[in-house]
Amino acid sequence: RFVPKRMVPFSFPLSKCALWDPVPMGDVIGSHITYYRNPKLSMMEKTLRLAYRHAKQNEKKLFSCFLLGSLAVDEDGEGITLTIDRFDPGREV
């Protein structure tokens, strides 16, 4: 399930002071959320309806918004669950 073509390196914003040495050490490894765990997505119906209503009322074909939630490891440790429970339409500016 490892797909190296889709992997992108981590990057951090520039700062005046670094807390660690930025020089790479060791071999390159891939880190992907689905490599070791089975992902599940759970979304509240109210959130989905609100996002759908906002999309229908928006005059633009493309618009930005935020879906907010939480990520948790399942009790058996084999999977992760992403629970989306809030919708934020964001700002136009």
Disulfide bonds with the S-S distance in Angstrom:
none
